[in-house]
Amino acid sequence: QVQLQESGPGLVKPSQTLSHTCTVSESSITRNYYYWSWIRQPPGKGLDWIGYITYNGSTYYTPSLESRTSISRDTAKNQFTVQLSSAVPEDTAVYYCARVYFDYQRRGQIYWGQGSQVTVSS
């Protein structure tokens, strides 16, 4: 089964760029028709979808974060990375990467990473 693991600094200073990388095994990030996604969960709140990069490199970001978000990939390393610029304390959350596939009934099949805590604080 596919495995995903998040990595990156757990502490980010305000105004710096928050960056986290997802390393994928047992599944190629270029294989049709997967969406390689980033999701976060602030303390005491629900899941907040950040965006995704597709099997062919196209990206989509949730409108509230689009101006600060960039998702990229390294196909040689089978990794994809989220960068969130101008970090603020409200960006503090557990960050998850996930592989998402929608069937013809639009039901999502999701495989999750374990999550990684990121704190934005001076």
C-alpha positions in Angstrom: 0.0 0.0 0.0 1.0 3.6 -0.6 2.9 5.2 2.3 3.3 9.0 2.8 5.6 10.7 5.3 5.7 14.5 6.0 9.0 16.1 6.9 10.2 19.7 7.6 10.9 22.2 10.3 8.5 22.0 13.2 9.0 25.6 14.2 8.7 28.6 11.9 9.1 32.2 12.7 6.4 34.7 11.7 6.9 36.2 8.2 9.1 33.2 7.2 8.1 30.6 4.6 6.6 27.4 6.0 7.8 24.5 3.9 7.0 20.8 4.3 7.8 17.8 2.0 5.9 14.6 1.5 7.9 11.5 0.6 5.8 8.8 -1.2 6.6 5.1 -1.5 4.8 2.3 -3.2 3.0 4.7 -5.6 4.3 7.0 -8.2 3.3 10.7 -8.0 3.1 10.7 -11.8 0.6 7.8 -12.1 -2.9 8.5 -13.5 -5.2 9.7 -11.9 -4.1 10.8 -8.4 -4.3 14.1 -6.7 -1.4 14.7 -4.3 -2.8 16.9 -1.6 -1.9 18.9 1.5 -4.4 19.3 4.3 -3.9 20.9 7.8 -5.7 20.8 11.1 -5.3 23.7 13.5 -5.6 22.9 17.2 -9.2 22.3 18.2 -10.5 22.8 14.7 -11.5 20.8 11.7 -9.5 19.8 8.5 -8.5 22.7 6.3 -7.7 21.7 2.7 -4.7 23.6 1.3 -4.4 22.3 -2.3 -3.0 19.6 -4.5 -0.7 18.8 -7.4 -1.9 16.3 -10.0 -0.1 13.4 -11.6 0.8 15.7 -14.6 1.9 18.6 -12.5 -1.1 20.9 -12.5 -1.9 22.7 -9.2 -4.9 23.9 -7.4 -5.1 26.0 -4.2 -8.0 26.8 -1.9 -8.9 30.4 -2.6 -8.3 31.6 1.0 -4.6 30.5 0.8 -3.9 30.8 -2.9 -1.9 34.0 -2.7 0.6 32.5 -0.3 0.7 28.8 -1.4 2.9 26.9 -3.8 2.9 23.2 -4.3 5.7 21.6 -6.3 7.1 18.2 -7.0 10.3 16.3 -7.6 9.5 13.3 -9.7 13.0 11.9 -9.4 12.6 11.7 -5.6 8.9 10.9 -5.7 8.2 13.9 -3.4 6.0 16.9 -3.4 6.3 20.0 -1.3 4.1 22.7 0.1 5.3 26.2 0.7 3.3 28.8 2.6 4.8 32.3 2.5 4.5 35.0 5.1 3.6 32.6 7.9 1.5 33.8 10.8 0.6 32.1 14.1 -2.7 31.1 12.7 -0.9 28.7 10.3 0.0 26.6 13.4 -1.4 23.2 12.6 -0.8 19.5 12.0 0.1 19.3 8.3 -0.9 16.1 6.4 -0.1 15.0 2.9 -2.5 12.6 1.2 -3.1 10.7 -2.0 -6.7 11.3 -3.3 -8.6 9.5 -6.0 -12.3 10.1 -6.9 -14.3 7.3 -8.4 -17.2 7.8 -10.8 -19.6 8.3 -7.9 -17.3 11.1 -6.7 -16.4 9.2 -3.6 -12.9 10.0 -2.3 -10.4 7.3 -1.7 -7.8 8.9 0.6 -4.5 7.6 1.9 -3.0 9.8 4.7 0.4 10.5 6.0 0.8 10.5 9.8 0.8 14.3 10.1 3.5 16.7 11.2 3.1 19.4 13.8 4.2 22.9 12.6 4.2 25.8 15.0 4.5 29.4 13.9 5.9 31.4 16.7 8.7 33.9 17.6 
